[in-house]
């Protein structure tokens, strides 16, 4: 199993940027992430320790843009 670990703050920023329009506003997206997605993720992490059982754990917090020609 490959586990992609991202800080919750960064995941929130990415998710809000991606989903605000679909969810109707930035505030609605923040609410959805805090009360549903991140809440569920924290339960999953606490119950399953994915970083410990993964074959590979990758930090997905700091992404770099790759240049293409």
N, CA, C and O atoms as a CHARMM CRD file, in Angstrom:
* protein
*
  276
    1    1 UNK  N      0.83800  -1.16000   0.00000 PROA 1      0.00000
    2    1 UNK  CA     0.00000   0.00000   0.00000 PROA 1      0.00000
    3    1 UNK  C      0.89600   1.24100   0.00000 PROA 1      0.00000
    4    1 UNK  O      1.92600   1.28100   0.67400 PROA 1      0.00000
    5    2 UNK  N      0.48700   2.24100  -0.76200 PROA 2      0.00000
    6    2 UNK  CA     1.16700   3.53000  -0.78000 PROA 2      0.00000
    7    2 UNK  C      0.27300   4.52700  -0.06900 PROA 2      0.00000
    8    2 UNK  O     -0.89900   4.67700  -0.41500 PROA 2      0.00000
    9    3 UNK  N      0.82300   5.20700   0.92100 PROA 3      0.00000
   10    3 UNK  CA     0.07600   6.19700   1.68400 PROA 3      0.00000
   11    3 UNK  C      0.60600   7.58000   1.35300 PROA 3      0.00000
   12    3 UNK  O      1.79500   7.85000   1.51900 PROA 3      0.00000
   13    4 UNK  N     -0.27600   8.45900   0.88500 PROA 4      0.00000
   14    4 UNK  CA     0.08400   9.83300   0.58100 PROA 4      0.00000
   15    4 UNK  C     -0.31600  10.69600   1.77000 PROA 4      0.00000
   16    4 UNK  O     -1.50100  10.90300   2.02900 PROA 4      0.00000
   17    5 UNK  N      0.67700  11.19300   2.48300 PROA 5      0.00000
   18    5 UNK  CA     0.42700  11.99400   3.68300 PROA 5      0.00000
   19    5 UNK  C      0.50100  13.47900   3.34500 PROA 5      0.00000
   20    5 UNK  O      1.47800  13.95500   2.76700 PROA 5      0.00000
   21    6 UNK  N     -0.55700  14.20100   3.72200 PROA 6      0.00000
   22    6 UNK  CA    -0.61600  15.64100   3.49700 PROA 6      0.00000
   23    6 UNK  C     -1.07600  16.30900   4.77400 PROA 6      0.00000
   24    6 UNK  O     -2.01200  15.83600   5.41800 PROA 6      0.00000
   25    7 UNK  N     -0.43200  17.40400   5.15000 PROA 7      0.00000
   26    7 UNK  CA    -0.88400  18.17000   6.29800 PROA 7      0.00000
   27    7 UNK  C     -2.33400  18.58900   6.07400 PROA 7      0.00000
   28    7 UNK  O     -2.71800  18.93500   4.95600 PROA 7      0.00000
   29    8 UNK  N     -3.13600  18.55800   7.13200 PROA 8      0.00000
   30    8 UNK  CA    -4.54500  18.91200   6.99200 PROA 8      0.00000
   31    8 UNK  C     -4.72700  20.35100   6.50900 PROA 8      0.00000
   32    8 UNK  O     -5.66000  20.62900   5.75600 PROA 8      0.00000
   33    9 UNK  N     -3.85600  21.26600   6.92700 PROA 9      0.00000
   34    9 UNK  CA    -3.97600  22.65200   6.49700 PROA 9      0.00000
   35    9 UNK  C     -3.79200  22.78300   4.98400 PROA 9      0.00000
   36    9 UNK  O     -4.52500  23.51400   4.31800 PROA 9      0.00000
   37   10 UNK  N     -2.81000  22.06800   4.46200 PROA 10     0.00000
   38   10 UNK  CA    -2.55500  22.09900   3.01500 PROA 10     0.00000
   39   10 UNK  C     -3.68400  21.41100   2.26700 PROA 10     0.00000
   40   10 UNK  O     -4.13200  21.90600   1.23300 PROA 10     0.00000
   41   11 UNK  N     -4.14600  20.28100   2.77400 PROA 11     0.00000
   42   11 UNK  CA    -5.26200  19.58300   2.13400 PROA 11     0.00000
   43   11 UNK  C     -6.50200  20.47100   2.10100 PROA 11     0.00000
   44   11 UNK  O     -7.24200  20.47200   1.11600 PROA 11     0.00000
   45   12 UNK  N     -6.73000  21.22700   3.17600 PROA 12     0.00000
   46   12 UNK  CA    -7.86700  22.14400   3.22200 PROA 12     0.00000
   47   12 UNK  C     -7.73400  23.20300   2.13200 PROA 12     0.00000
   48   12 UNK  O     -8.68900  23.45700   1.39700 PROA 12     0.00000
   49   13 UNK  N     -6.57200  23.81500   2.02300 PROA 13     0.00000
   50   13 UNK  CA    -6.36800  24.83800   0.98300 PROA 13     0.00000
   51   13 UNK  C     -6.58100  24.26900  -0.41200 PROA 13     0.00000
   52   13 UNK  O     -7.24700  24.88700  -1.24300 PROA 13     0.00000
   53   14 UNK  N     -6.02600  23.10600  -0.66700 PROA 14     0.00000
   54   14 UNK  CA    -6.18600  22.48500  -1.98600 PROA 14     0.00000
   55   14 UNK  C     -7.64500  22.15300  -2.25900 PROA 14     0.00000
   56   14 UNK  O     -8.16100  22.42200  -3.34300 PROA 14     0.00000
   57   15 UNK  N     -8.30300  21.56900  -1.27000 PROA 15     0.00000
   58   15 UNK  CA    -9.69600  21.18100  -1.45000 PROA 15     0.00000
   59   15 UNK  C    -10.61900  22.36700  -1.63700 PROA 15     0.00000
   60   15 UNK  O    -11.51800  22.33600  -2.47700 PROA 15     0.00000
   61   16 UNK  N    -10.40000  23.40700  -0.86200 PROA 16     0.00000
   62   16 UNK  CA   -11.23200  24.59800  -0.99600 PROA 16     0.00000
   63   16 UNK  C    -11.01500  25.24000  -2.36200 PROA 16     0.00000
   64   16 UNK  O    -11.97600  25.64400  -3.01600 PROA 16     0.00000
   65   17 UNK  N     -9.78100  25.33700  -2.79200 PROA 17     0.00000
   66   17 UNK  CA    -9.49600  25.88900  -4.12500 PROA 17     0.00000
   67   17 UNK  C    -10.17600  25.07600  -5.21600 PROA 17     0.00000
   68   17 UNK  O    -10.66800  25.63400  -6.19700 PROA 17     0.00000
   69   18 UNK  N    -10.20300  23.77500  -5.04700 PROA 18     0.00000
   70   18 UNK  CA   -10.79800  22.89100  -6.05000 PROA 18     0.00000
   71   18 UNK  C    -12.32100  22.90300  -6.00000 PROA 18     0.00000
   72   18 UNK  O    -12.96700  22.89500  -7.04800 PROA 18     0.00000
   73   19 UNK  N    -12.91700  22.92200  -4.78800 PROA 19     0.00000
   74   19 UNK  CA   -14.34000  22.63800  -4.63700 PROA 19     0.00000
   75   19 UNK  C    -15.23300  23.82400  -4.29400 PROA 19     0.00000
   76   19 UNK  O    -16.45300  23.66400  -4.25900 PROA 19     0.00000
   77   20 UNK  N    -14.67900  25.00500  -4.04000 PROA 20     0.00000
   78   20 UNK  CA   -15.49700  26.14200  -3.60300 PROA 20     0.00000
   79   20 UNK  C    -16.61800  26.46200  -4.59100 PROA 20     0.00000
   80   20 UNK  O    -17.76000  26.67700  -4.18400 PROA 20     0.00000
   81   21 UNK  N    -16.30700  26.49200  -5.85200 PROA 21     0.00000
   82   21 UNK  CA   -17.33400  26.82200  -6.84900 PROA 21     0.00000
   83   21 UNK  C    -18.43400  25.75700  -6.85300 PROA 21     0.00000
   84   21 UNK  O    -19.62200  26.07900  -6.87800 PROA 21     0.00000
   85   22 UNK  N    -18.02900  24.50300  -6.82800 PROA 22     0.00000
   86   22 UNK  CA   -19.00000  23.39400  -6.84700 PROA 22     0.00000
   87   22 UNK  C    -19.89600  23.40700  -5.60100 PROA 22     0.00000
   88   22 UNK  O    -21.08500  23.10300  -5.68900 PROA 22     0.00000
   89   23 UNK  N    -19.32500  23.75800  -4.44300 PROA 23     0.00000
   90   23 UNK  CA   -20.08000  23.74900  -3.18700 PROA 23     0.00000
   91   23 UNK  C    -20.77800  25.08300  -2.90000 PROA 23     0.00000
   92   23 UNK  O    -21.49600  25.20300  -1.90700 PROA 23     0.00000
   93   24 UNK  N    -20.57300  26.06900  -3.75000 PROA 24     0.00000
   94   24 UNK  CA   -21.31100  27.31500  -3.63700 PROA 24     0.00000
   95   24 UNK  C    -20.55800  28.48500  -3.04700 PROA 24     0.00000
   96   24 UNK  O    -20.92400  29.63400  -3.29200 PROA 24     0.00000
   97   25 UNK  N    -19.51400  28.22600  -2.27400 PROA 25     0.00000
   98   25 UNK  CA   -18.71200  29.31600  -1.70300 PROA 25     0.00000
   99   25 UNK  C    -17.48400  28.75100  -1.00700 PROA 25     0.00000
  100   25 UNK  O    -17.39800  27.55300  -0.73700 PROA 25     0.00000
  101   26 UNK  N    -16.54700  29.63000  -0.72600 PROA 26     0.00000
  102   26 UNK  CA   -15.35900  29.22700   0.03600 PROA 26     0.00000
  103   26 UNK  C    -15.78100  28.75800   1.42000 PROA 26     0.00000
  104   26 UNK  O    -15.28700  27.74600   1.91700 PROA 26     0.00000
  105   27 UNK  N    -16.69700  29.49500   2.03900 PROA 27     0.00000
  106   27 UNK  CA   -17.14600  29.13800   3.38700 PROA 27     0.00000
  107   27 UNK  C    -17.79000  27.75100   3.41700 PROA 27     0.00000
  108   27 UNK  O    -17.54900  26.97400   4.34100 PROA 27     0.00000
  109   28 UNK  N    -18.59900  27.44500   2.41800 PROA 28     0.00000
  110   28 UNK  CA   -19.24500  26.13200   2.34900 PROA 28     0.00000
  111   28 UNK  C    -18.20600  25.02900   2.16700 PROA 28     0.00000
  112   28 UNK  O    -18.33300  23.95000   2.74500 PROA 28     0.00000
  113   29 UNK  N    -17.18500  25.30100   1.36800 PROA 29     0.00000
  114   29 UNK  CA   -16.13000  24.30500   1.15400 PROA 29     0.00000
  115   29 UNK  C    -15.33600  24.07600   2.43400 PROA 29     0.00000
  116   29 UNK  O    -15.03400  22.93200   2.77400 PROA 29     0.00000
  117   30 UNK  N    -14.99300  25.14400   3.15000 PROA 30     0.00000
  118   30 UNK  CA   -14.26900  25.00000   4.41600 PROA 30     0.00000
  119   30 UNK  C    -15.10000  24.18300   5.39800 PROA 30     0.00000
  120   30 UNK  O    -14.58000  23.28100   6.05300 PROA 30     0.00000
  121   31 UNK  N    -16.37500  24.49300   5.50000 PROA 31     0.00000
  122   31 UNK  CA   -17.27400  23.76400   6.40000 PROA 31     0.00000
  123   31 UNK  C    -17.32600  22.28400   6.04500 PROA 31     0.00000
  124   31 UNK  O    -17.24000  21.42800   6.92500 PROA 31     0.00000
  125   32 UNK  N    -17.46700  21.98200   4.76300 PROA 32     0.00000
  126   32 UNK  CA   -17.54300  20.58400   4.31200 PROA 32     0.00000
  127   32 UNK  C    -16.26100  19.83600   4.64700 PROA 32     0.00000
  128   32 UNK  O    -16.30700  18.70400   5.12900 PROA 32     0.00000
  129   33 UNK  N    -15.12800  20.45900   4.39600 PROA 33     0.00000
  130   33 UNK  CA   -13.86000  19.78700   4.68200 PROA 33     0.00000
  131   33 UNK  C    -13.65900  19.58200   6.17100 PROA 33     0.00000
  132   33 UNK  O    -13.21800  18.51100   6.58800 PROA 33     0.00000
  133   34 UNK  N    -13.96900  20.57800   6.97800 PROA 34     0.00000
  134   34 UNK  CA   -13.74500  20.45100   8.41800 PROA 34     0.00000
  135   34 UNK  C    -14.71500  19.49700   9.09300 PROA 34     0.00000
  136   34 UNK  O    -14.33000  18.76900  10.00700 PROA 34     0.00000
  137   35 UNK  N    -15.96100  19.49100   8.65800 PROA 35     0.00000
  138   35 UNK  CA   -16.96300  18.67700   9.35200 PROA 35     0.00000
  139   35 UNK  C    -17.16800  17.29600   8.75200 PROA 35     0.00000
  140   35 UNK  O    -17.73900  16.41800   9.39900 PROA 35     0.00000
  141   36 UNK  N    -16.71300  17.09600   7.53600 PROA 36     0.00000
  142   36 UNK  CA   -16.91800  15.78600   6.92100 PROA 36     0.00000
  143   36 UNK  C    -15.61500  15.12600   6.51000 PROA 36     0.00000
  144   36 UNK  O    -15.23100  14.10800   7.08600 PROA 36     0.00000
  145   37 UNK  N    -14.92700  15.68600   5.52400 PROA 37     0.00000
  146   37 UNK  CA   -13.76400  15.02800   4.95000 PROA 37     0.00000
  147   37 UNK  C    -12.63000  14.88100   5.95700 PROA 37     0.00000
  148   37 UNK  O    -12.10300  13.78400   6.14200 PROA 37     0.00000
  149   38 UNK  N    -12.25600  15.96400   6.59800 PROA 38     0.00000
  150   38 UNK  CA   -11.14400  15.87500   7.54600 PROA 38     0.00000
  151   38 UNK  C    -11.53400  15.11800   8.80100 PROA 38     0.00000
  152   38 UNK  O    -10.71000  14.40600   9.37400 PROA 38     0.00000
  153   39 UNK  N    -12.75900  15.25800   9.23100 PROA 39     0.00000
  154   39 UNK  CA   -13.22800  14.49300  10.38500 PROA 39     0.00000
  155   39 UNK  C    -13.13000  12.98900  10.09200 PROA 39     0.00000
  156   39 UNK  O    -12.65100  12.21800  10.92400 PROA 39     0.00000
  157   40 UNK  N    -13.58500  12.58600   8.90800 PROA 40     0.00000
  158   40 UNK  CA   -13.50900  11.17000   8.52100 PROA 40     0.00000
  159   40 UNK  C    -12.05900  10.72300   8.36800 PROA 40     0.00000
  160   40 UNK  O    -11.71700   9.60600   8.75600 PROA 40     0.00000
  161   41 UNK  N    -11.21300  11.56800   7.81300 PROA 41     0.00000
  162   41 UNK  CA    -9.79900  11.21900   7.64800 PROA 41     0.00000
  163   41 UNK  C     -9.11700  11.00900   8.98700 PROA 41     0.00000
  164   41 UNK  O     -8.32300  10.08100   9.14800 PROA 41     0.00000
  165   42 UNK  N     -9.42600  11.86900   9.95100 PROA 42     0.00000
  166   42 UNK  CA    -8.81800  11.73800  11.27100 PROA 42     0.00000
  167   42 UNK  C     -9.25600  10.44800  11.96500 PROA 42     0.00000
  168   42 UNK  O     -8.45700   9.80700  12.64700 PROA 42     0.00000
  169   43 UNK  N    -10.51300  10.06800  11.79300 PROA 43     0.00000
  170   43 UNK  CA   -10.99400   8.78900  12.34800 PROA 43     0.00000
  171   43 UNK  C    -10.26200   7.63300  11.67900 PROA 43     0.00000
  172   43 UNK  O     -9.79600   6.71700  12.35600 PROA 43     0.00000
  173   44 UNK  N    -10.15900   7.66900  10.35200 PROA 44     0.00000
  174   44 UNK  CA    -9.46500   6.61600   9.60800 PROA 44     0.00000
  175   44 UNK  C     -8.01100   6.48400  10.06600 PROA 44     0.00000
  176   44 UNK  O     -7.52900   5.37400  10.29100 PROA 44     0.00000
  177   45 UNK  N     -7.31900   7.60300  10.20200 PROA 45     0.00000
  178   45 UNK  CA    -5.91200   7.57800  10.62500 PROA 45     0.00000
  179   45 UNK  C     -5.79100   7.00100  12.03200 PROA 45     0.00000
  180   45 UNK  O     -4.91500   6.17600  12.29200 PROA 45     0.00000
  181   46 UNK  N     -6.66300   7.42900  12.93300 PROA 46     0.00000
  182   46 UNK  CA    -6.61500   6.93700  14.32100 PROA 46     0.00000
  183   46 UNK  C     -6.89300   5.44100  14.40900 PROA 46     0.00000
  184   46 UNK  O     -6.26500   4.73800  15.20100 PROA 46     0.00000
  185   47 UNK  N     -7.81300   4.96000  13.61500 PROA 47     0.00000
  186   47 UNK  CA    -8.21300   3.54900  13.69400 PROA 47     0.00000
  187   47 UNK  C     -7.32100   2.61100  12.89200 PROA 47     0.00000
  188   47 UNK  O     -7.23400   1.42600  13.21300 PROA 47     0.00000
  189   48 UNK  N     -6.65400   3.11500  11.85300 PROA 48     0.00000
  190   48 UNK  CA    -5.93700   2.23500  10.93800 PROA 48     0.00000
  191   48 UNK  C     -4.43700   2.46300  10.83700 PROA 48     0.00000
  192   48 UNK  O     -3.73500   1.62900  10.26600 PROA 48     0.00000
  193   49 UNK  N     -3.92900   3.55800  11.36900 PROA 49     0.00000
  194   49 UNK  CA    -2.50000   3.88300  11.32200 PROA 49     0.00000
  195   49 UNK  C     -1.89600   3.63600   9.93600 PROA 49     0.00000
  196   49 UNK  O     -0.93600   2.87600   9.81300 PROA 49     0.00000
  197   50 UNK  N     -2.44000   4.26100   8.90300 PROA 50     0.00000
  198   50 UNK  CA    -1.99700   3.95100   7.54300 PROA 50     0.00000
  199   50 UNK  C     -0.51800   4.21900   7.29300 PROA 50     0.00000
  200   50 UNK  O      0.10900   3.50900   6.50600 PROA 50     0.00000
  201   51 UNK  N      0.04500   5.22000   7.94100 PROA 51     0.00000
  202   51 UNK  CA     1.46300   5.52700   7.72600 PROA 51     0.00000
  203   51 UNK  C      2.34400   4.40000   8.25300 PROA 51     0.00000
  204   51 UNK  O      3.40900   4.13000   7.69800 PROA 51     0.00000
  205   52 UNK  N      1.90800   3.75100   9.30900 PROA 52     0.00000
  206   52 UNK  CA     2.68500   2.66600   9.89800 PROA 52     0.00000
  207   52 UNK  C      2.56900   1.36100   9.12100 PROA 52     0.00000
  208   52 UNK  O      3.52300   0.58300   9.08200 PROA 52     0.00000
  209   53 UNK  N      1.42400   1.10700   8.50400 PROA 53     0.00000
  210   53 UNK  CA     1.22200  -0.16800   7.81000 PROA 53     0.00000
  211   53 UNK  C      1.50800  -0.08900   6.31300 PROA 53     0.00000
  212   53 UNK  O      1.53600  -1.11200   5.62800 PROA 53     0.00000
  213   54 UNK  N      1.71800   1.12100   5.80800 PROA 54     0.00000
  214   54 UNK  CA     1.98600   1.28400   4.37500 PROA 54     0.00000
  215   54 UNK  C      3.33500   0.69800   4.00100 PROA 54     0.00000
  216   54 UNK  O      4.27800   0.71500   4.79300 PROA 54     0.00000
  217   55 UNK  N      3.41200   0.18600   2.79700 PROA 55     0.00000
  218   55 UNK  CA     4.69600  -0.25300   2.25500 PROA 55     0.00000
  219   55 UNK  C      5.56700   0.96400   1.94000 PROA 55     0.00000
  220   55 UNK  O      6.78500   0.94600   2.12000 PROA 55     0.00000
  221   56 UNK  N      4.91200   2.00900   1.47000 PROA 56     0.00000
  222   56 UNK  CA     5.59400   3.25800   1.14900 PROA 56     0.00000
  223   56 UNK  C      4.72300   4.40500   1.65100 PROA 56     0.00000
  224   56 UNK  O      3.51900   4.43200   1.39300 PROA 56     0.00000
  225   57 UNK  N      5.32300   5.34500   2.36400 PROA 57     0.00000
  226   57 UNK  CA     4.63000   6.55600   2.79100 PROA 57     0.00000
  227   57 UNK  C      5.30400   7.73800   2.10600 PROA 57     0.00000
  228   57 UNK  O      6.52000   7.91000   2.20000 PROA 57     0.00000
  229   58 UNK  N      4.51000   8.54900   1.41900 PROA 58     0.00000
  230   58 UNK  CA     5.03000   9.67000   0.65300 PROA 58     0.00000
  231   58 UNK  C      4.45500  10.96800   1.20300 PROA 58     0.00000
  232   58 UNK  O      3.24200  11.08800   1.37400 PROA 58     0.00000
  233   59 UNK  N      5.31500  11.93400   1.47900 PROA 59     0.00000
  234   59 UNK  CA     4.83800  13.25200   1.88300 PROA 59     0.00000
  235   59 UNK  C      4.27800  13.94400   0.64900 PROA 59     0.00000
  236   59 UNK  O      4.98400  14.15100  -0.33800 PROA 59     0.00000
  237   60 UNK  N      3.01600  14.29300   0.71900 PROA 60     0.00000
  238   60 UNK  CA     2.32800  14.93000  -0.39900 PROA 60     0.00000
  239   60 UNK  C      2.00100  16.38000  -0.05900 PROA 60     0.00000
  240   60 UNK  O      1.16200  17.00600  -0.70600 PROA 60     0.00000
  241   61 UNK  N      2.67600  16.90700   0.96600 PROA 61     0.00000
  242   61 UNK  CA     2.41100  18.26400   1.42000 PROA 61     0.00000
  243   61 UNK  C      3.06400  19.29800   0.51000 PROA 61     0.00000
  244   61 UNK  O      2.42100  20.27400   0.12300 PROA 61     0.00000
  245   62 UNK  N      4.31500  19.10000   0.17200 PROA 62     0.00000
  246   62 UNK  CA     5.04900  20.08400  -0.61700 PROA 62     0.00000
  247   62 UNK  C      5.22200  19.56700  -2.03100 PROA 62     0.00000
  248   62 UNK  O      6.13900  18.79500  -2.31000 PROA 62     0.00000
  249   63 UNK  N      4.34900  19.98700  -2.91300 PROA 63     0.00000
  250   63 UNK  CA     4.42400  19.59200  -4.31500 PROA 63     0.00000
  251   63 UNK  C      5.19800  20.64300  -5.09600 PROA 63     0.00000
  252   63 UNK  O      5.10500  21.84000  -4.82500 PROA 63     0.00000
  253   64 UNK  N      5.94700  20.17900  -6.04900 PROA 64     0.00000
  254   64 UNK  CA     6.67500  21.09100  -6.92300 PROA 64     0.00000
  255   64 UNK  C      6.08900  20.97100  -8.31600 PROA 64     0.00000
  256   64 UNK  O      5.78900  19.87300  -8.78300 PROA 64     0.00000
  257   65 UNK  N      5.93400  22.07200  -8.95400 PROA 65     0.00000
  258   65 UNK  CA     5.47700  22.06800 -10.34700 PROA 65     0.00000
  259   65 UNK  C      6.62100  21.55100 -11.20400 PROA 65     0.00000
  260   65 UNK  O      7.77000  21.95300 -11.02100 PROA 65     0.00000
  261   66 UNK  N      6.31700  20.68200 -12.11700 PROA 66     0.00000
  262   66 UNK  CA     7.31900  20.14400 -13.01800 PROA 66     0.00000
  263   66 UNK  C      7.22800  20.87800 -14.34400 PROA 66     0.00000
  264   66 UNK  O      6.14900  21.04600 -14.91200 PROA 66     0.00000
  265   67 UNK  N      8.36300  21.30200 -14.81400 PROA 67     0.00000
  266   67 UNK  CA     8.39000  21.98800 -16.09900 PROA 67     0.00000
  267   67 UNK  C      8.35400  20.96800 -17.21800 PROA 67     0.00000
  268   67 UNK  O      9.00600  19.92500 -17.15700 PROA 67     0.00000
  269   68 UNK  N      7.58300  21.28700 -18.23400 PROA 68     0.00000
  270   68 UNK  CA     7.55800  20.43700 -19.42100 PROA 68     0.00000
  271   68 UNK  C      7.80600  21.30700 -20.63100 PROA 68     0.00000
  272   68 UNK  O      7.38300  22.46200 -20.68300 PROA 68     0.00000
  273   69 UNK  N      8.48100  20.75400 -21.58100 PROA 69     0.00000
  274   69 UNK  CA     8.76600  21.49900 -22.81600 PROA 69     0.00000
  275   69 UNK  C      7.88500  21.01400 -23.92600 PROA 69     0.00000
  276   69 UNK  O      7.97200  21.51500 -25.04700 PROA 69     0.00000
